[in-house]
Amino acid sequence: MMEMFEASYFELIARFGINVVSMLVLIFGMYYRRYRDKELVTTAAMFNVFVFAVLSVLSNVQFSLGAGFGLFAILALFTLRSEQISKVEITYFFGSVAIAVICSVYGTQLPFVMAISLLVLIGAYLIDHPRILSKVDGIKITLDRIDVHALADPNTMRTDLTERLGVQVMSYQILSFDYVNDTARINVFYRKN
């Protein structure tokens, strides 16, 4: 019985080690080096450890799959609904949570857990590599007047935005019109010169 007890703790420590190393590479090695957002780094890293702990306990007791997904959804909603975060931030945040889930749920062999964690890290590294989309960016702007071309003629509007901003506007997305103040809020996606 003591050998089973020690093997169980060895597996827990090994899984936690894989989790922490993977999370550190993703959050500190990739996200922080690229975006320098200390607040999200701290949040994602701590949430990873918390999720790992909760799921490790739940993996060792009788708990329905539906209840587990419900708990996961509730935790994700209350942390993500408190403040609006960007798509990149939410992606890295979810990646940190996914690594914790992958590493903490029992029933998979440690080499498989390591391989999946490695694939997640390689995928994140390649997809969000600074050289992949380095020439493309986006910005939210507020126009001091509602352009008549905004809805009626997207090509003319894109040309007008290109001239006004001095960059090649690839596309834009209208967020809102304020006819009282004659302003328009839009997302502009552009290619850097």
matplotlib code that plots the C-alpha trace (Angstrom):
import matplotlib.pyplot as plt

x = [0.0, 2.9, 4.3, 0.9, 0.9, 4.4, 3.6, 0.5, 2.5, 5.2, 2.7, 1.1, 4.5, 5.5, 2.2, 2.6, 6.1, 5.0, 2.2, 4.4, 7.2, 4.7, 2.8, 6.1, 7.2, 3.8, 3.1, 6.5, 8.6, 6.2, 3.4, 5.4, 8.4, 6.0, 3.4, 4.9, 1.6, 2.5, -1.1, -2.3, 0.9, 0.3, -3.4, -2.9, 0.0, -2.0, -5.2, -3.2, -2.0, -5.4, -7.1, -4.5, -5.1, -8.9, -8.9, -6.3, -8.6, -11.7, -9.8, -9.4, -13.1, -16.4, -17.4, -19.6, -18.2, -21.1, -20.4, -16.7, -17.5, -20.0, -17.4, -14.9, -17.4, -18.3, -14.7, -13.9, -16.9, -16.4, -12.7, -13.2, -16.3, -14.8, -12.8, -12.6, -9.4, -8.1, -8.4, -4.7, -4.9, -7.9, -6.1, -3.0, -5.2, -7.2, -3.9, -2.7, -5.9, -5.8, -2.3, -3.5, -6.5, -4.2, -1.7, -4.1, -6.7, -5.7, -6.3, -3.5, 0.1, 2.8, 4.6, 1.2, 0.7, 4.2, 3.7, 0.3, 1.8, 4.7, 2.4, 0.4, 3.5, 4.9, 1.5, 1.4, 5.0, 4.5, 1.0, 1.8, 5.4, 6.3, 7.5, 4.4, 2.1, 4.6, 3.4, -0.3, -1.9, -5.2, -6.4, -9.6, -10.3, -13.0, -13.8, -15.0, -17.6, -19.7, -18.4, -21.2, -19.1, -18.9, -21.8, -22.7, -19.2, -16.6, -13.9, -14.1, -14.2, -11.1, -9.3, -10.3, -9.0, -5.7, -5.2, -6.2, -4.0, -1.0, -1.1, -2.5, -6.0, -6.9, -10.3, -12.3, -15.2, -17.8, -18.3, -20.8, -22.2, -23.2, -25.4, -25.9, -22.2, -21.5, -18.8, -18.0, -16.0, -14.3, -11.6, -9.1, -6.9, -3.9, -0.6, 2.5, 4.7]
y = [0.0, 2.4, 1.8, 2.7, 5.8, 6.9, 6.1, 8.3, 11.2, 10.7, 10.9, 14.0, 15.8, 14.7, 16.1, 19.3, 19.6, 19.2, 21.7, 24.3, 24.1, 24.2, 27.1, 29.0, 28.5, 29.7, 32.6, 33.9, 32.6, 33.6, 35.9, 38.1, 38.5, 39.6, 41.7, 42.7, 42.5, 41.8, 41.7, 39.0, 37.0, 36.9, 36.1, 33.3, 31.7, 31.7, 30.5, 27.6, 26.5, 26.8, 24.9, 22.2, 21.8, 21.7, 19.2, 17.0, 16.7, 16.1, 13.5, 11.4, 11.5, 10.5, 13.6, 13.7, 15.0, 17.5, 18.9, 19.3, 21.2, 23.3, 24.2, 25.0, 27.3, 29.1, 29.7, 30.9, 33.3, 35.0, 35.7, 36.8, 38.8, 41.1, 43.1, 43.2, 41.6, 41.3, 38.3, 37.6, 37.8, 35.5, 33.0, 32.8, 32.7, 29.8, 28.1, 28.3, 26.8, 24.1, 23.1, 22.7, 20.6, 18.4, 17.8, 17.3, 14.9, 11.3, 8.5, 9.5, 8.3, 10.9, 10.6, 11.4, 14.4, 15.7, 15.2, 17.1, 19.9, 20.2, 20.3, 23.1, 25.1, 24.5, 25.5, 28.7, 29.6, 29.2, 30.7, 33.9, 34.2, 37.9, 37.4, 35.6, 38.7, 41.4, 43.7, 43.5, 45.3, 46.7, 49.7, 51.1, 54.7, 57.2, 59.4, 62.9, 62.6, 59.8, 59.2, 58.7, 55.9, 53.9, 51.5, 52.4, 52.1, 50.1, 50.4, 54.2, 54.2, 52.0, 54.4, 57.4, 55.6, 54.7, 58.4, 59.7, 57.2, 57.0, 53.1, 50.5, 49.8, 46.2, 46.2, 47.9, 47.0, 49.5, 49.2, 52.0, 55.2, 58.1, 60.4, 62.8, 63.6, 62.7, 60.2, 56.7, 54.1, 51.5, 48.8, 49.4, 46.5, 47.7, 46.7, 48.5, 50.2]
z = [0.0, 0.8, -2.7, -4.3, -2.1, -3.2, -6.9, -6.7, -5.2, -7.8, -10.6, -9.0, -8.7, -12.2, -13.6, -11.7, -12.9, -16.6, -15.9, -14.4, -17.0, -19.8, -18.3, -17.6, -21.3, -22.6, -20.2, -19.3, -22.3, -25.0, -23.9, -21.5, -23.8, -26.6, -24.9, -21.5, -19.7, -16.0, -14.8, -17.3, -16.7, -13.0, -13.4, -16.0, -14.0, -10.7, -12.4, -14.0, -10.6, -9.1, -11.9, -11.6, -7.9, -8.3, -11.1, -9.4, -6.5, -8.7, -10.7, -7.5, -6.4, -8.1, -10.0, -13.1, -16.3, -16.6, -13.2, -14.1, -17.2, -15.3, -12.7, -15.4, -17.2, -13.9, -13.0, -16.5, -16.7, -13.4, -14.1, -17.7, -17.2, -14.6, -17.1, -20.9, -22.3, -25.8, -28.0, -27.7, -23.9, -23.6, -25.9, -23.8, -20.7, -22.1, -23.1, -19.5, -18.3, -21.0, -19.9, -16.3, -17.5, -19.7, -16.9, -14.0, -15.3, -14.5, -16.9, -19.4, -19.3, -18.5, -21.9, -23.6, -21.2, -22.0, -25.8, -25.8, -23.7, -26.0, -29.0, -27.4, -26.8, -30.3, -31.8, -29.7, -30.5, -34.2, -34.6, -32.5, -33.6, -34.1, -37.6, -38.9, -38.8, -38.0, -40.8, -39.9, -36.9, -35.7, -33.8, -32.5, -33.5, -33.1, -36.1, -35.5, -38.1, -39.6, -43.1, -45.7, -47.3, -44.1, -44.9, -48.5, -50.1, -48.2, -50.8, -50.8, -47.0, -46.9, -49.3, -47.2, -44.0, -45.8, -46.7, -43.3, -41.3, -43.7, -43.7, -46.0, -44.5, -45.3, -43.7, -41.0, -38.7, -37.5, -33.7, -33.3, -34.7, -32.4, -34.4, -31.5, -31.4, -35.1, -34.2, -35.4, -33.5, -35.7, -35.7, -38.4, -39.6, -41.5, -43.0, -41.7, -44.3]

ax = plt.figure().add_subplot(projection="3d")
ax.plot(x, y, z, "-o")
ax.set_aspect("equal")
plt.show()
